[in-house]
Amino acid sequence: MLKANGKWLATGAAASVLAWIAFITVKVALTPEPGAESPQQLAKDFHRAVADNDVEHARLLIKGDPGKDPVGRTLAAARCSAEPAAVAEQRGDHWYIVIRTEAGIECGDLPAARHADRWFIDLWADPLRPVHS
């Protein structure tokens, strides 16, 4: 009887390990890759994060992940109107995710930069940029 219980215990442990490996494999496969393929896709993804107030998705778009609270404040600031739009714009040598109201009035921008073939909002990409009016 004791041998049979030990066999079942070993079988159960092996099944648990296999289930855990399968769970981790699926979780990694379904986790979105950080950043975006292009500045335009980054703007679309950031727009979606703002519209959905999705802090977790926005954290994947910001280089260096400053944490939930700063990202939440960034999303709140980007909601400068009922239906804000986020678009990618190149200004000189730098890219920005520009936030505009429905009327097209710019209410903010975030610098974007390429890191390892992915685009991110990167608050240090152009820290000395001129103020746009």
MDTraj code that builds the backbone (N, CA, C; nanometers):
import mdtraj as md
import numpy as np

residues = "MET LEU LYS ALA ASN GLY LYS TRP LEU ALA THR GLY ALA ALA ALA SER VAL LEU ALA TRP ILE ALA PHE ILE THR VAL LYS VAL ALA LEU THR PRO GLU PRO GLY ALA GLU SER PRO GLN GLN LEU ALA LYS ASP PHE HIS ARG ALA VAL ALA ASP ASN ASP VAL GLU HIS ALA ARG LEU LEU ILE LYS GLY ASP PRO GLY LYS ASP PRO VAL GLY ARG THR LEU ALA ALA ALA ARG CYS SER ALA GLU PRO ALA ALA VAL ALA GLU GLN ARG GLY ASP HIS TRP TYR ILE VAL ILE ARG THR GLU ALA GLY ILE GLU CYS GLY ASP LEU PRO ALA ALA ARG HIS ALA ASP ARG TRP PHE ILE ASP LEU TRP ALA ASP PRO LEU ARG PRO VAL HIS SER".split()
xyz = np.array([
    [0.0827, -0.1192, 0.0000],
    [0.0000, 0.0000, 0.0000],
    [0.0876, 0.1263, 0.0000],
    [0.1940, 0.1262, 0.0793],
    [0.2818, 0.2427, 0.0870],
    [0.3523, 0.2661, -0.0469],
    [0.3948, 0.1581, -0.1155],
    [0.4586, 0.1715, -0.2467],
    [0.3624, 0.2319, -0.3479],
    [0.2397, 0.1915, -0.3466],
    [0.1403, 0.2438, -0.4398],
    [0.1190, 0.3932, -0.4168],
    [0.1124, 0.4344, -0.2903],
    [0.0951, 0.5769, -0.2601],
    [0.2152, 0.6585, -0.3071],
    [0.3359, 0.6029, -0.2904],
    [0.4568, 0.6708, -0.3365],
    [0.4581, 0.6869, -0.4875],
    [0.4082, 0.5845, -0.5581],
    [0.4005, 0.5901, -0.7038],
    [0.3035, 0.6997, -0.7479],
    [0.1889, 0.7049, -0.6791],
    [0.0907, 0.8085, -0.7117],
    [0.1454, 0.9477, -0.6810],
    [0.2194, 0.9579, -0.5717],
    [0.2780, 1.0857, -0.5338],
    [0.3795, 1.1319, -0.6397],
    [0.4633, 1.0390, -0.6856],
    [0.5616, 1.0732, -0.7886],
    [0.4927, 1.1116, -0.9192],
    [0.3879, 1.0396, -0.9555],
    [0.3130, 1.0706, -1.0771],
    [0.2464, 1.2075, -1.0651],
    [0.1892, 1.2354, -0.9497],
    [0.1251, 1.3660, -0.9261],
    [0.2256, 1.4798, -0.9318],
    [0.3425, 1.4582, -0.8742],
    [0.4466, 1.5615, -0.8758],
    [0.4936, 1.5878, -1.0188],
    [0.5136, 1.4812, -1.0961],
    [0.5558, 1.4976, -1.2353],
    [0.4493, 1.5715, -1.3161],
    [0.3221, 1.5366, -1.2937],
    [0.2131, 1.6049, -1.3644],
    [0.2072, 1.7522, -1.3255],
    [0.2315, 1.7829, -1.1994],
    [0.2315, 1.9227, -1.1535],
    [0.3429, 2.0022, -1.2199],
    [0.4607, 1.9412, -1.2294],
    [0.5739, 2.0088, -1.2928],
    [0.5436, 2.0347, -1.4405],
    [0.4872, 1.9357, -1.5094],
    [0.4518, 1.9538, -1.6502],
    [0.3448, 2.0614, -1.6681],
    [0.2465, 2.0637, -1.5794],
    [0.1419, 2.1660, -1.5864],
    [0.2021, 2.3046, -1.5644],
    [0.2949, 2.3166, -1.4702],
    [0.3601, 2.4451, -1.4423],
    [0.4405, 2.4917, -1.5640],
    [0.5142, 2.4013, -1.6273],
    [0.5915, 2.4358, -1.7464],
    [0.4976, 2.4807, -1.8589],
    [0.3876, 2.4112, -1.8773],
    [0.2902, 2.4496, -1.9809],
    [0.2320, 2.5874, -1.9511],
    [0.1986, 2.6136, -1.8246],
    [0.1430, 2.7434, -1.7849],
    [0.2416, 2.8557, -1.8160],
    [0.3672, 2.8394, -1.7780],
    [0.4689, 2.9428, -1.8017],
    [0.4898, 2.9633, -1.9516],
    [0.4927, 2.8556, -2.0283],
    [0.5113, 2.8651, -2.1736],
    [0.3984, 2.9451, -2.2378],
    [0.2753, 2.9168, -2.1998],
    [0.1600, 2.9887, -2.2552],
    [0.1626, 3.1343, -2.2115],
    [0.1950, 3.1588, -2.0849],
    [0.1991, 3.2967, -2.0338],
    [0.3034, 3.3797, -2.1090],
    [0.4210, 3.3235, -2.1311],
    [0.5258, 3.3949, -2.2046],
    [0.4827, 3.4187, -2.3493],
    [0.4202, 3.3196, -2.4105],
    [0.3765, 3.3332, -2.5495],
    [0.2688, 3.4402, -2.5657],
    [0.1842, 3.4581, -2.4641],
    [0.0738, 3.5538, -2.4737],
    [0.1089, 3.6934, -2.4225],
    [0.2248, 3.7088, -2.3574],
    [0.2650, 3.8396, -2.3068],
    [0.3110, 3.9257, -2.4235],
    [0.2507, 4.0449, -2.4395],
    [0.2910, 4.1297, -2.5524],
    [0.4366, 4.1736, -2.5392],
    [0.5010, 4.1873, -2.6526],
    [0.6394, 4.2337, -2.6546],
    [0.6412, 4.3821, -2.6172],
    [0.7351, 4.4244, -2.5350],
    [0.7417, 4.5673, -2.4984],
    [0.7688, 4.6547, -2.6205],
    [0.7237, 4.7789, -2.6127],
    [0.7468, 4.8733, -2.7208],
    [0.6558, 4.8485, -2.8391],
    [0.6937, 4.9028, -2.9535],
    [0.6141, 4.8894, -3.0765],
    [0.7085, 4.8804, -3.1960],
    [0.6546, 4.8362, -3.3090],
    [0.7357, 4.8174, -3.4298],
    [0.7728, 4.9486, -3.4975],
    [0.6946, 5.0542, -3.4760],
    [0.7189, 5.1817, -3.5434],
    [0.6661, 5.2944, -3.4539],
    [0.7074, 5.4184, -3.4817],
    [0.6512, 5.5305, -3.4049],
    [0.4995, 5.5397, -3.4220],
    [0.4500, 5.5106, -3.5426],
    [0.3059, 5.5178, -3.5667],
    [0.2312, 5.4123, -3.4843],
    [0.2856, 5.2913, -3.4756],
    [0.2232, 5.1864, -3.3952],
    [0.2315, 5.2216, -3.2470],
    [0.3420, 5.2822, -3.2060],
    [0.3567, 5.3269, -3.0680],
    [0.2481, 5.4277, -3.0338],
    [0.2217, 5.5217, -3.1246],
    [0.1156, 5.6208, -3.1026],
    [-0.0201, 5.5533, -3.0914],
    [-0.0489, 5.4562, -3.1786],
    [-0.1766, 5.3835, -3.1730],
    [-0.1908, 5.3081, -3.0416],
    [-0.0834, 5.2401, -3.0010],
    [-0.0879, 5.1631, -2.8762],
    [-0.1034, 5.2546, -2.7554],
    [-0.0343, 5.3698, -2.7580],
    [-0.0469, 5.4639, -2.6464],
    [-0.1881, 5.5232, -2.6442],
    [-0.2414, 5.5549, -2.7621],
    [-0.3790, 5.6067, -2.7702],
    [-0.4766, 5.5071, -2.7073],
    [-0.4604, 5.3784, -2.7397],
    [-0.5471, 5.2746, -2.6840],
    [-0.5312, 5.2664, -2.5313],
    [-0.4076, 5.2755, -2.4827],
    [-0.3833, 5.2718, -2.3381],
    [-0.4490, 5.3904, -2.2689],
    [-0.4430, 5.5087, -2.3314],
    [-0.5076, 5.6275, -2.2747],
    [-0.6588, 5.6086, -2.2732],
    [-0.7154, 5.5659, -2.3852],
    [-0.8612, 5.5487, -2.3945],
    [-0.9128, 5.4457, -2.2950],
    [-0.8351, 5.3376, -2.2739],
    [-0.8778, 5.2308, -2.1834],
    [-0.8273, 5.2495, -2.0410],
    [-0.7493, 5.3558, -2.0173],
    [-0.6846, 5.3783, -1.8876],
    [-0.6093, 5.2526, -1.8441],
    [-0.5356, 5.1942, -1.9378],
    [-0.4664, 5.0680, -1.9178],
    [-0.3209, 5.0930, -1.8787],
    [-0.2982, 5.1043, -1.7492],
    [-0.1648, 5.1332, -1.6968],
    [-0.0673, 5.0210, -1.7316],
    [-0.1118, 4.8965, -1.7205],
    [-0.0220, 4.7838, -1.7474],
    [0.0261, 4.7843, -1.8930],
    [-0.0636, 4.8124, -1.9873],
    [-0.0222, 4.8186, -2.1281],
    [0.0703, 4.9375, -2.1511],
    [0.0385, 5.0508, -2.0906],
    [0.1229, 5.1698, -2.1070],
    [0.2629, 5.1448, -2.0525],
    [0.2737, 5.0676, -1.9453],
    [0.4063, 5.0389, -1.8883],
    [0.4950, 4.9658, -1.9879],
    [0.4350, 4.8862, -2.0765],
    [0.5123, 4.8152, -2.1788],
    [0.5628, 4.9088, -2.2871],
    [0.5053, 5.0279, -2.2951],
    [0.5402, 5.1230, -2.4005],
    [0.6439, 5.2256, -2.3564],
    [0.6713, 5.2326, -2.2271],
    [0.7624, 5.3335, -2.1730],
    [0.8949, 5.2681, -2.1379],
    [1.0023, 5.3183, -2.1937],
    [1.1356, 5.2644, -2.1685],
    [1.1733, 5.2881, -2.0230],
    [1.2167, 5.1834, -1.9570],
    [1.2628, 5.1974, -1.8196],
    [1.1536, 5.1848, -1.7156],
    [1.0306, 5.1605, -1.7528],
    [0.9159, 5.1429, -1.6631],
    [0.9288, 5.2202, -1.5319],
    [0.8797, 5.3432, -1.5283],
    [0.8896, 5.4233, -1.4059],
    [0.7964, 5.3777, -1.2943],
    [0.7100, 5.2808, -1.3178],
    [0.6186, 5.2308, -1.2148],
    [0.4748, 5.2692, -1.2436],
    [0.3828, 5.2080, -1.1692],
    [0.2394, 5.2277, -1.1940],
    [0.1942, 5.3707, -1.1699],
    [0.2355, 5.4326, -1.0596],
    [0.1866, 5.5671, -1.0271],
    [0.2279, 5.6717, -1.1301],
    [0.3573, 5.6810, -1.1667],
    [0.3940, 5.7793, -1.2698],
    [0.3266, 5.7515, -1.4045],
    [0.3119, 5.6240, -1.4402],
    [0.2460, 5.5914, -1.5668],
    [0.0988, 5.6304, -1.5596],
    [0.0348, 5.6051, -1.4475],
    [-0.1050, 5.6461, -1.4286],
    [-0.1215, 5.7968, -1.4408],
    [-0.0265, 5.8724, -1.3861],
    [-0.0317, 6.0192, -1.3976],
    [-0.0104, 6.0626, -1.5427],
    [0.0775, 5.9931, -1.6140],
    [0.1006, 6.0243, -1.7558],
    [-0.0262, 6.0002, -1.8365],
    [-0.0951, 5.8880, -1.8101],
    [-0.2203, 5.8594, -1.8804],
    [-0.3253, 5.9646, -1.8476],
    [-0.3347, 6.0041, -1.7214],
    [-0.4325, 6.1058, -1.6815],
    [-0.4025, 6.2385, -1.7517],
    [-0.2747, 6.2759, -1.7593],
    [-0.2377, 6.4016, -1.8252],
    [-0.2671, 6.3953, -1.9754],
    [-0.2570, 6.2757, -2.0336],
    [-0.2826, 6.2617, -2.1770],
    [-0.4314, 6.2697, -2.2101],
    [-0.5166, 6.2544, -2.1102],
    [-0.6613, 6.2686, -2.1329],
    [-0.6972, 6.4169, -2.1180],
    [-0.6468, 6.4982, -2.2102],
    [-0.6629, 6.6431, -2.2028],
    [-0.7958, 6.6894, -2.2625],
    [-0.8730, 6.5950, -2.3143],
    [-1.0052, 6.6267, -2.3679],
    [-1.0877, 6.4980, -2.3638],
    [-1.2120, 6.5075, -2.4068],
    [-1.2997, 6.3898, -2.4037],
    [-1.2477, 6.2780, -2.4931],
    [-1.1954, 6.3119, -2.6085],
    [-1.1444, 6.2127, -2.7046],
    [-1.0066, 6.2555, -2.7555],
    [-0.9021, 6.2476, -2.6718],
    [-0.7700, 6.2894, -2.7189],
    [-0.7165, 6.1925, -2.8236],
    [-0.6338, 6.2442, -2.9114],
    [-0.5700, 6.1623, -3.0150],
    [-0.4195, 6.1628, -2.9915],
    [-0.3567, 6.0495, -3.0151],
    [-0.2111, 6.0393, -3.0061],
    [-0.1584, 6.0067, -3.1453],
    [-0.0660, 6.0879, -3.1933],
    [-0.0077, 6.0659, -3.3251],
    [0.1444, 6.0756, -3.3150],
    [0.2123, 6.0059, -3.4059],
    [0.3580, 6.0127, -3.4117],
    [0.3986, 6.1243, -3.5070],
    [0.4911, 6.2078, -3.4613],
    [0.5427, 6.3159, -3.5456],
    [0.6933, 6.3216, -3.5337],
    [0.7579, 6.3408, -3.6483],
    [0.9017, 6.3597, -3.6482],
    [0.9290, 6.5088, -3.6524],
    [1.0116, 6.5546, -3.5602],
    [1.0516, 6.6953, -3.5530],
    [1.2034, 6.6976, -3.5552],
    [1.2571, 6.7388, -3.6679],
    [1.4027, 6.7320, -3.6829],
    [1.4453, 6.5864, -3.6834],
    [1.5404, 6.5533, -3.5972],
    [1.5905, 6.4162, -3.5889],
    [1.5167, 6.3322, -3.4853],
    [1.4169, 6.3883, -3.4199],
    [1.3518, 6.3198, -3.3075],
    [1.2053, 6.2899, -3.3373],
    [1.1564, 6.1806, -3.2772],
    [1.0158, 6.1428, -3.2879],
    [0.9456, 6.1728, -3.1568],
    [0.8178, 6.2102, -3.1681],
    [0.7348, 6.2399, -3.0507],
    [0.5981, 6.1754, -3.0674],
    [0.5420, 6.1359, -2.9569],
    [0.4018, 6.0971, -2.9535],
    [0.3296, 6.2223, -2.9074],
    [0.2531, 6.2820, -2.9980],
    [0.1875, 6.4103, -2.9724],
    [0.0415, 6.3842, -2.9374],
    [-0.0024, 6.4466, -2.8286],
    [-0.1400, 6.4336, -2.7822],
    [-0.2149, 6.5600, -2.8227],
    [-0.3287, 6.5417, -2.8885],
    [-0.4102, 6.6556, -2.9332],
    [-0.5551, 6.6372, -2.8909],
    [-0.6232, 6.7498, -2.8750],
    [-0.7668, 6.7484, -2.8472],
    [-0.8418, 6.7172, -2.9762],
    [-0.9737, 6.7014, -2.9642],
    [-1.0567, 6.6767, -3.0827],
    [-1.0437, 6.7906, -3.1835],
    [-1.0192, 6.9113, -3.1352],
    [-1.0058, 7.0286, -3.2225],
    [-0.8658, 7.0396, -3.2830],
    [-0.7770, 6.9458, -3.2500],
    [-0.6430, 6.9478, -3.3058],
    [-0.5430, 7.0308, -3.2281],
    [-0.5827, 7.0798, -3.1110],
    [-0.4922, 7.1611, -3.0291],
    [-0.3969, 7.0682, -2.9538],
    [-0.2668, 7.0937, -2.9693],
    [-0.1675, 7.0106, -2.9017],
    [-0.1701, 7.0378, -2.7523],
    [-0.1796, 6.9321, -2.6751],
    [-0.1788, 6.9500, -2.5296],
    [-0.0615, 6.8785, -2.4641],
    [0.0274, 6.8229, -2.5420],
    [0.1472, 6.7614, -2.4857],
    [0.2145, 6.6692, -2.5852],
    [0.3407, 6.6380, -2.5557],
    [0.4118, 6.5408, -2.6370],
    [0.5067, 6.4612, -2.5491],
    [0.5367, 6.3422, -2.5958],
    [0.6289, 6.2532, -2.5258],
    [0.7343, 6.2086, -2.6253],
    [0.8627, 6.2197, -2.5909],
    [0.9663, 6.1773, -2.6850],
    [0.9639, 6.0261, -2.7045],
    [0.9919, 5.9832, -2.8257],
    [0.9983, 5.8411, -2.8591],
    [1.1365, 5.8106, -2.9151],
    [1.1841, 5.6904, -2.8878],
    [1.3158, 5.6508, -2.9373],
    [1.3175, 5.5006, -2.9640],
    [1.4081, 5.4639, -3.0530],
    [1.4231, 5.3233, -3.0901],
    [1.5290, 5.2587, -3.0013],
    [1.4944, 5.1438, -2.9467],
    [1.5865, 5.0649, -2.8649],
    [1.5746, 4.9197, -2.9094],
    [1.6839, 4.8630, -2.9575],
    [1.6874, 4.7220, -2.9990],
    [1.5725, 4.6882, -3.0940],
    [1.5576, 4.7685, -3.1981],
    [1.4558, 4.7459, -3.3027],
    [1.3119, 4.7600, -3.2561],
    [1.2877, 4.8186, -3.1400],
    [1.1513, 4.8460, -3.0919],
    [1.1448, 4.9933, -3.0534],
    [1.0274, 5.0528, -3.0694],
    [1.0068, 5.1943, -3.0359],
    [0.9385, 5.2046, -2.9001],
    [0.9873, 5.2992, -2.8192],
    [0.9365, 5.3223, -2.6845],
    [0.9162, 5.4720, -2.6614],
    [0.8249, 5.5046, -2.5728],
    [0.8220, 5.6392, -2.5168],
    [0.9429, 5.6436, -2.4251],
    [1.0308, 5.7387, -2.4485],
    [1.1564, 5.7449, -2.3741],
    [1.1761, 5.8870, -2.3239],
    [1.1475, 5.9060, -2.1989],
    [1.1511, 6.0402, -2.1420],
    [1.2905, 6.1009, -2.1421],
    [1.3936, 6.0190, -2.1632],
    [1.5305, 6.0700, -2.1697],
    [1.5815, 6.0800, -2.3127],
    [1.4997, 6.0519, -2.4115],
    [1.5452, 6.0514, -2.5506],
    [1.5870, 6.1896, -2.5981],
    [1.5165, 6.2916, -2.5561],
    [1.5453, 6.4274, -2.6007],
    [1.5143, 6.5244, -2.4866],
    [1.5879, 6.5150, -2.3758],
    [1.5523, 6.5945, -2.2580],
    [1.5701, 6.7447, -2.2751],
    [1.6468, 6.7886, -2.3736],
    [1.6695, 6.9321, -2.3917],
    [1.5946, 6.9870, -2.5117],
    [1.4829, 6.9213, -2.5464],
    [1.4077, 6.9648, -2.6640],
    [1.3461, 7.1025, -2.6399],
    [1.3293, 7.1784, -2.7470],
    [1.2681, 7.3103, -2.7331],
    [1.1189, 7.2968, -2.6991],
    [1.0649, 7.3977, -2.6345],
    [0.9231, 7.4003, -2.6036],
    [0.8473, 7.4378, -2.7295],
    [0.7452, 7.3580, -2.7641],
    [0.6632, 7.3868, -2.8832],
    [0.5400, 7.4620, -2.8399],
    [0.5034, 7.5655, -2.9153],
    [0.3810, 7.6389, -2.8826],
    [0.2691, 7.5980, -2.9728],
])
top = md.Topology()
chain = top.add_chain()
for i, resn in enumerate(residues, 1):
    res = top.add_residue(resn, chain, resSeq=i)
    for name in ("N", "CA", "C"):
        top.add_atom(name, md.element.get_by_symbol(name[0]), res)
traj = md.Trajectory(xyz[None], top)
